Amino acid sequence: MTLQGAAIVRTLGQHDVVTRVRRAIEREQYGANAVIVAAVSGGRDSMALMVALAVLAEQQVLGRIVVAHVHHHRRVAADAELETVKLAAADFGLSFEVAHLDGDPKATPADLRDARYGELAKIARAQEAVAVATGHQAEDQLETVLLAIVRGAGPRGLVGMRSRRLLGGGIDLFRPMLEVSRGAAAELCNAADLCWCDDPTNVDPSTLRGALRRDVMPAIAGMRAGVATRLSESTSLRTAAADALDRACLTPINGQWSRQTLAGLDDGLRRASVHHAAACLCDADALSSSSVQAVSAAIIDHRKHRRVFELGRNIMCIVEAQWVRIER
């Protein structure tokens, strides 16, 4: 660690971002010896994540921190971003690893995300880390929930991003900054005298998320101060509610329910049970809420003839005299 890095680490122990990241680590019960891989793109949020984790490692809240950068080879500026991250990691005395992708111009954002997570998981396993930490923050969470609403997602989609999920191979994907605002992340970078790189594709209006960031998010932010942070702070409540609803749903046995049993449920729980079963077979966002409602009405209308409802993505629900079946 350079003298400047050491001085920065000593002065930022009480910064709000560091405090919030520490709380997230404590909630997820990562121990003082945990090795964490920090995914750092060079953007504001991931640079703030690196600073916060460096401070917490110095305070022995965590063990070793490894900075990992994935070079996509799709933009001219990517080389400079790599150097920015590498130099910053050195300033804070952190190990640095880089993974290179092939720069396929046909790759979709989803393809790039999957490839990036795959490379980060490889680095984590090689470093004997327990988790890959990313810089997703409160505005990212608000965007995710808004996009879920636009797609017509069910209750689970309205939860947004979880702070922790399995990435694969025993490695967690950990998002400790979901309750940190974009502005607070910038403040931490400024306090650490760190520059960051802006990716112009983040506000590309040709993508749904880019258009949301450019045109919608500023309007929402102007309606109420701290709206993104408030929504992120209630993620645990939405998660608990979605989990409780999932547990309450009636699960089909071998793809079918007793129609009489389903008819005895409250309409909301009956619809949730059908939706939950269908979501196990395809992307929940592809399901039609109106079709699920039609199935629920058919179950209790006492008609005996066979009826077939398409719920989306070739998922069919068949209502018969005695049974209700769901199948692809």
Secondary structure, DSSP 8 states (H G I E B T S, - for coil): --HHHHHHHHH-TT-HHHHHHHHHHHHTT--TT--EEEE--SSHHHHHHHHHHHHHHHTTSS--EEEEEEE---STTHHHHHHHHHHHHHHTT-EEEEEE----TT--HHHHHHHHHHHHHHHHHHTT-SEEE----HHHHHHHHHHHHHHT--GGGGG---SEEEEETTEEEE-TTTTS-HHHHHHHHHHTT------GGGG-TTSHHHHIIIIIHHHHHHHSTTHHHHHHHTHHHHHHHHHHHHHHS---BTTEEEHHHHHTS-HHHHHHHHHHHHHTTS-GGGS-HHHHHHHHHHHTS---S-EEEEEETTEEEEE-SSEEEEE-
